[in-house]
Amino acid sequence: MFKAKVYVTTKANVLDPQGAAVQRALHTMGYGAVEDVRIGKYLEFVLETNDRAQAEADLKKMCEQILSNPVVEDYRYELED
C-alpha cells in the first residue's frame, strides 16, 4: 500500500481571487508583510497496491483527469510506502 499526498495550486500566471481576498484580510489584520497568497487543495489517500510504478501512473492520471484542472492548476504529489 502507498500513501499519496497531492498538492494542487493555481498556476502562477492565473488570477487567484480567493488568494487575493485572503491577502487583503491579512493586511487588514496587520500582517502587511504577506505577499502573493495562493489558495490550493491538499488531498491525501491510500492506494492499495504493491506495484509502485502502477501506483505512480494511476496517481498521475487521477491528477490530470479529476483532481486538478490542467488549464489553470499545477499539481505535485508524494507517494510514500
N, C-alpha and C positions, 0 to 999 in steps of 0.2 A: 504494500500500500504506500501511496505517496500523498503528502500534504501539499496542496497547491495554494499559493498566495498570489493573487492577481491585483495589480495596481493599474487603474485606468485614469488618465488625466486628459484634459482638454489640450489640444495641440497649442504650441506657443503662439502661433500666428492667428489663432481663433479667439474672438472676443469671449470673455467669460463673465457675463453679467452677475452671476451669483458670487463669484470671487471678488468682483469689484464692490458689491454690496457689503461683503464681509470686511473688506479693506476699509471702506468708509466707516463702518461701525467701529472697527478697531481704532481708527484715527479719532473718532468722536470720544472714545473711552480713554484717550490719552496715549495710545500706542502708535505714535506718529512714525516710528522707525519701520513699521511693517510696510513692505512694498510687494507689489505684484502677487496678490493672493490668487491661487488657482484651486478650484474645487474639483475633487475627483471621487472615484469609487474604490473601495477595497473589498475584495471577495476572498473568502477562504473556504476550501472544501477538500475532501479526501477522494482520491481516485483509487479504487480497489483493483489494482493490477500489480504484477511483479515485473512487468516489462517497462523499463524506464523510457526507452525510445518511443514506444507506443503512447505512454502517458504524456510525454512531451509533445508528440504530434497531435494527440487529441486536444491537449490544452491549448495549443496554438490555434487549432481550428475553432475551438469554442470562443477564444478571444476575438478572432476575426469575424465570426458569424453571429454571435449573440451577446457577448459580454462587453464589446466596445463597438463604437461606430467609427470605422477606419477613416471616414471622410474628415471628422473633426476631433477624433480622440487617438491618443497613443496608449499603448499598454506595455507592461513588462510583467514578468512573473518569476516566481521562485518555486522550485519543486524540491521538496525535502523528503528523505526516506522516512 
